[in-house]
């Protein structure tokens, strides 16, 4: 149980350090606004899966390009982390695009669209009601 807690602490620390390092140290102009949405560290601390989102980016090609930049910088980032965090072994960094944020935005947009459509339908029904009895109310 203790080891699991340690991996959580290491993951939290990695997330904080990587957020700063990516923002300040990677000067590649192709890299967009990267946000680290989560870090999962293996039980043996051999590797860390870093889940990232890209602000405003939904183009598959741009996402792929950003991940390539991060993967190329992984060795540099790992060496910087080794200087900042006291670990015997710094995990190998593996970057993944986190689609949950994009999926959430898409679902939210669909819900907003459905609500607006319902509201429009209700408004149309109310506009058609001019105070006269409806068909169901006639004798």
Backbone torsions as a table, in degrees:
resi	resn	phi	psi	omega
1	UNK	NA	-39.8	-178.4
2	UNK	-60.7	-38.9	-178.7
3	UNK	-63.2	-39.6	178.7
4	UNK	-60.4	-43.7	179.0
5	UNK	-60.7	-39.0	-179.4
6	UNK	-64.3	-42.0	179.5
7	UNK	-63.0	-36.0	176.2
8	UNK	-63.1	-44.1	179.5
9	UNK	-64.4	-42.2	178.4
10	UNK	-63.7	-43.4	179.3
11	UNK	-60.5	-44.3	178.6
12	UNK	-61.5	-44.5	-179.3
13	UNK	-65.0	-43.1	178.0
14	UNK	-60.4	-43.1	-179.2
15	UNK	-59.9	-45.6	-179.9
16	UNK	-63.7	-47.7	-177.8
17	UNK	-65.5	-43.8	-179.2
18	UNK	-64.3	-38.1	179.1
19	UNK	-58.0	-44.4	-179.9
20	UNK	-70.0	-47.8	-177.6
21	UNK	-60.9	-45.5	-178.9
22	UNK	-62.6	-41.3	-178.7
23	UNK	-68.1	-42.3	-171.8
24	UNK	-96.8	-29.8	-169.8
25	UNK	-103.9	-24.7	-178.7
26	UNK	-90.7	115.5	-173.6
27	UNK	-100.2	11.5	-177.9
28	UNK	-67.8	121.1	-177.8
29	UNK	-65.8	-19.0	179.6
30	UNK	-75.4	-16.1	-176.5
31	UNK	-79.2	123.8	179.6
32	UNK	-84.2	-161.2	178.6
33	UNK	-80.1	98.7	-176.5
34	UNK	-91.6	133.7	173.5
35	UNK	-122.0	134.3	177.7
36	UNK	-90.3	113.0	-176.2
37	UNK	-89.8	-16.4	177.9
38	UNK	-179.2	154.4	177.0
39	UNK	-133.5	132.0	175.9
40	UNK	-121.3	125.5	-179.2
41	UNK	-107.0	137.3	178.3
42	UNK	-66.5	156.9	-176.1
43	UNK	-60.0	-32.7	179.9
44	UNK	-89.6	6.0	-178.6
45	UNK	60.8	23.5	-179.2
46	UNK	-76.0	-33.4	179.1
47	UNK	-147.3	160.1	176.8
48	UNK	-130.2	126.9	174.9
49	UNK	-91.6	117.2	-178.1
50	UNK	-105.2	119.0	-179.2
51	UNK	-98.4	123.5	-176.2
52	UNK	-121.3	152.9	170.8
53	UNK	-122.1	157.9	-180.0
54	UNK	-120.9	119.4	-176.9
55	UNK	-59.2	119.1	175.4
56	UNK	74.2	2.2	-178.2
57	UNK	-101.6	123.1	174.8
58	UNK	-130.5	-0.7	179.0
59	UNK	-75.4	122.8	-175.8
60	UNK	-56.9	-38.0	-178.6
61	UNK	-67.1	-42.4	178.3
62	UNK	-65.7	-39.3	178.7
63	UNK	-61.9	-46.0	179.7
64	UNK	-60.9	-42.5	-180.0
65	UNK	-63.8	-43.4	179.1
66	UNK	-64.2	-42.0	178.0
67	UNK	-63.5	-37.7	178.3
68	UNK	-63.5	-41.6	178.1
69	UNK	-61.9	-45.2	-179.9
70	UNK	-64.7	-40.8	179.7
71	UNK	-64.5	-39.2	177.8
72	UNK	-66.2	-32.0	-178.2
73	UNK	-86.9	-3.2	-174.1
74	UNK	-56.4	-43.1	179.7
75	UNK	-62.7	-45.4	177.3
76	UNK	-61.0	-47.0	-179.4
77	UNK	-61.4	-41.0	-179.7
78	UNK	-63.6	-40.9	179.1
79	UNK	-67.0	-36.2	177.6
80	UNK	-67.5	-39.0	178.4
81	UNK	-64.5	-39.3	179.6
82	UNK	-58.7	-33.6	178.6
83	UNK	-75.1	-29.0	-174.0
84	UNK	-93.7	-31.8	-177.1
85	UNK	-113.2	135.2	178.6
86	UNK	-83.9	92.0	176.8
87	UNK	-131.5	142.0	175.9
88	UNK	-64.9	-39.0	-177.9
89	UNK	-135.2	120.0	177.4
90	UNK	-85.3	128.7	-177.5
91	UNK	-60.6	151.3	171.9
92	UNK	-67.2	137.1	-177.1
93	UNK	-96.5	125.4	177.8
94	UNK	-122.7	120.2	-176.2
95	UNK	-96.1	138.5	179.2
96	UNK	-136.6	144.9	175.0
97	UNK	-80.7	129.7	-179.9
98	UNK	-91.6	104.6	-177.5
99	UNK	-80.3	-9.2	-175.2
100	UNK	-62.3	-35.0	-179.6
101	UNK	-68.2	-45.5	179.0
102	UNK	-63.3	-43.0	178.7
103	UNK	-62.3	-40.8	178.6
104	UNK	-63.5	-42.0	178.4
105	UNK	-64.3	-40.4	180.0
106	UNK	-63.8	-46.2	179.2
107	UNK	-63.5	-40.5	178.5
108	UNK	-61.2	-41.9	178.6
109	UNK	-64.1	-40.9	178.3
110	UNK	-63.1	-41.6	179.1
111	UNK	-64.1	-45.3	178.5
112	UNK	-59.5	-40.7	179.5
113	UNK	-63.6	-43.1	179.8
114	UNK	-65.7	-41.6	179.3
115	UNK	-64.0	-43.9	179.3
116	UNK	-63.4	-39.9	179.2
117	UNK	-63.9	-43.9	177.4
118	UNK	-62.1	-43.3	-179.3
119	UNK	-62.1	-41.9	179.3
120	UNK	-62.4	-43.3	179.4
121	UNK	-63.1	-41.6	178.3
122	UNK	-65.0	-41.7	179.1
123	UNK	-63.5	-40.2	178.1
124	UNK	-64.2	-40.4	179.6
125	UNK	-66.4	-40.7	178.5
126	UNK	-66.9	-36.6	-180.0
127	UNK	-67.3	-32.6	179.2
128	UNK	-74.2	-16.9	-178.9
129	UNK	-90.6	100.9	-177.0
130	UNK	-102.7	29.1	176.0
131	UNK	90.8	-12.5	177.7
132	UNK	-79.7	152.3	178.3
133	UNK	-60.8	141.5	178.3
134	UNK	-75.7	175.3	-177.6
135	UNK	-60.8	-36.0	-178.2
136	UNK	-72.6	-12.5	-175.8
137	UNK	-102.9	-5.6	-177.9
138	UNK	-77.9	152.4	177.8
139	UNK	-87.4	NA	NA
